[in-house]
Protein backbone atom coordinates (compact mmCIF):
# COMPACT_ATOMS: atom_id res chain seq x y z
CA UNK A 1 0.00 0.00 0.00
CA UNK A 2 1.36 3.41 -1.00
CA UNK A 3 0.87 6.24 1.46
CA UNK A 4 -0.65 9.41 -0.01
CA UNK A 5 1.88 12.21 -0.01
CA UNK A 6 0.98 15.86 0.26
CA UNK A 7 2.15 18.47 -2.25
CA UNK A 8 3.44 21.88 -1.20
CA UNK A 9 0.27 23.75 -2.21
CA UNK A 10 -1.82 21.34 -0.13
CA UNK A 11 0.50 21.58 2.88
CA UNK A 12 0.84 25.36 2.74
CA UNK A 13 -2.70 26.07 1.57
CA UNK A 14 -1.42 28.79 -0.76
CA UNK A 15 -4.21 28.40 -3.31
CA UNK A 16 -1.84 28.83 -6.25
CA UNK A 17 -2.41 25.40 -7.81
CA UNK A 18 -4.49 25.37 -11.03
CA UNK A 19 -8.02 26.29 -10.00
CA UNK A 20 -6.84 27.47 -6.57
CA UNK A 21 -8.38 30.33 -4.60
CA UNK A 22 -5.44 32.72 -5.06
CA UNK A 23 -4.65 32.18 -8.75
CA UNK A 24 -6.44 35.34 -9.85
CA UNK A 25 -4.43 37.48 -7.45
CA UNK A 26 -1.00 35.76 -7.49
CA UNK A 27 -1.02 33.47 -10.54
CA UNK A 28 -0.44 29.74 -10.83
CA UNK A 29 2.66 28.54 -9.00
CA UNK A 30 5.25 27.03 -11.34
CA UNK A 31 5.78 24.11 -8.93
CA UNK A 32 2.19 23.01 -9.52
CA UNK A 33 2.66 22.83 -13.30
CA UNK A 34 6.27 21.65 -13.77
CA UNK A 35 5.48 18.36 -15.51
CA UNK A 36 9.14 17.35 -15.98
CA UNK A 37 9.32 16.72 -12.23
CA UNK A 38 6.12 14.70 -11.91
CA UNK A 39 6.71 11.85 -9.49
CA UNK A 40 9.88 13.27 -7.92
CA UNK A 41 9.60 12.53 -4.18
CA UNK A 42 6.20 10.98 -5.00
CA UNK A 43 4.67 14.37 -5.79
CA UNK A 44 2.43 15.80 -8.48
CA UNK A 45 4.52 17.84 -10.90
CA UNK A 46 7.05 19.65 -8.64
CA UNK A 47 4.75 19.57 -5.63
CA UNK A 48 7.34 17.78 -3.49
CA UNK A 49 10.42 19.50 -4.90
CA UNK A 50 9.24 23.12 -4.89
CA UNK A 51 12.60 24.34 -3.56
CA UNK A 52 14.13 23.54 -6.94
CA UNK A 53 11.66 25.68 -8.90
CA UNK A 54 12.24 29.39 -9.47
CA UNK A 55 9.23 31.64 -9.06
CA UNK A 56 7.45 29.87 -6.23
CA UNK A 57 5.64 32.18 -3.81
CA UNK A 58 6.81 31.66 -0.23
CA UNK A 59 6.65 33.89 2.78
CA UNK A 60 4.65 36.49 0.88
CA UNK A 61 7.26 36.95 -1.85
CA UNK A 62 8.11 35.41 -5.18
CA UNK A 63 11.28 33.38 -4.75
CA UNK A 64 14.14 33.32 -7.23
CA UNK A 65 16.46 30.53 -8.35
CA UNK A 66 17.40 27.54 -6.20
CA UNK A 67 20.69 29.19 -5.28
CA UNK A 68 18.93 32.37 -4.17
CA UNK A 69 16.26 30.67 -2.10
CA UNK A 70 17.98 27.54 -0.75
CA UNK A 71 18.76 29.05 2.67
CA UNK A 72 15.08 29.92 3.22
CA UNK A 73 13.88 26.58 1.90
CA UNK A 74 16.19 24.61 4.19
CA UNK A 75 14.25 26.12 7.14
CA UNK A 76 10.83 25.43 5.63
CA UNK A 77 8.51 23.07 7.48
CA UNK A 78 7.34 21.48 4.22
CA UNK A 79 10.89 20.98 2.90
CA UNK A 80 11.89 19.29 6.15
CA UNK A 81 8.79 17.06 6.02
CA UNK A 82 9.74 15.85 2.53
CA UNK A 83 13.35 15.23 3.56
CA UNK A 84 12.13 13.18 6.53
CA UNK A 85 9.48 11.25 4.58
CA UNK A 86 11.79 10.49 1.68
CA UNK A 87 14.72 9.71 4.00
CA UNK A 88 17.05 11.82 1.91
CA UNK A 89 18.83 15.13 2.14
CA UNK A 90 18.53 18.25 0.05
CA UNK A 91 22.06 17.55 -1.22
CA UNK A 92 21.08 14.08 -2.44
CA UNK A 93 17.79 15.33 -3.92
CA UNK A 94 19.42 18.22 -5.74
CA UNK A 95 22.18 16.07 -7.20
CA UNK A 96 19.60 13.55 -8.44
CA UNK A 97 17.69 16.33 -10.17
CA UNK A 98 20.87 17.83 -11.64
CA UNK A 99 21.83 14.43 -13.00
CA UNK A 100 18.43 14.22 -14.65
CA UNK A 101 18.88 17.79 -15.99
CA UNK A 102 15.68 18.89 -14.27
CA UNK A 103 16.90 21.68 -11.97
CA UNK A 104 15.30 25.01 -12.88
CA UNK A 105 17.47 27.54 -14.56
Buried (B, 14 or more C-beta within 10 A) or exposed (E): EEEEBBBBBBBBEBBBBEEBEBBEEBEBBBBBBBEEBEEBBBBBBBBBBBBBBBBBBBEEEBBEBBEEBBEBBEEBEBBEBBBEBBEBEBEEBBEBBEEEEBBBE
